[in-house]
Amino acid sequence: MSKKCIDFCIALAKENIPHIQIYVGEFSELQPLSNSIFYFKEHPLNNYVGHEDSRDWMSDVKGEFGSFFSYWKKVKKQLV
């Protein structure tokens, strides 16, 4: 991420999340420093410990698809 993007995210967080604290480092180093429960969204790259909230989906279409558009055709029917 660029510095401009990070600065924007930090400014937005400071306006909307009272008492926010920003930590830069490894998750495994943060956990022993805090007695808090960590909340995070499900993501394939997450390797966190805490309370995992499932990710938001556009639809309940499941399965394997040969292409994006074969998937999208089914999702679009639910969205319309």
Secondary structure, 3 states (H helix, E strand, C coil): CCHHHHHHHHHHHHHHCCCCCCCCCCHHHHHHHCCCCCEEECCCCCCCCCEEECCCCCCCCCCCCCCHHHHHHHHHHHHC
